[in-house]
Amino acid sequence: MSDQQQQADDMNRQVIQDFRANDGVVDNAVGGFFRGRPVLILHHTGAKTGQERLNPLVYATDGDSYLVAGSKGGAPSDPHWLLNVRANPDVTVEVGVEEFPATATIIDDGPRREELYAKLVAVMDQFADYETMTERRIPIVVLERTVSAQ
């Protein structure tokens, strides 16, 4: 693992710890751009390892759905978590003090993607900058609560 990846993993762990200690609010200085933003924790399964992975992500809402972006800060490649979600769209979402199973639908392009991305930009204007920093179209992931049959 690279030093850069280790630093990102360490920061994510600290953000998740702060999120859980404060009922779903990130207010610790280590949270950086997460502080004061709506944050959820996405639980997903590693495509290669099969191990559970966790990522804190800024979100917007669309009705009852949660929206996150595979932005990777405007990097030229998709984040690892997005590759995992493409391989296994059954995820778990932590938001506030609630945790629930969800299904992830990835929207890579088109008018619906543009509409949803605008909702994320409204929550955090840095998302607009990310689009200008990369040649790729940043995917939107729609997280919909899974309704269990009883």
Secondary structure, DSSP 8 states (H G I E B T S, - for coil): --HHHHHHHHHHHHHHHHHHHTTT---SGGGGGGTTS-EEEEEEE-TTT--EEEEEEE-EEETTEEEEE--GGG-SS--HHHHHHHH--EEEEEETTEEEEEEEEEE-SSHHHHHHHHHHHHH-THHHHHHHT-SS---EEEEEE-----
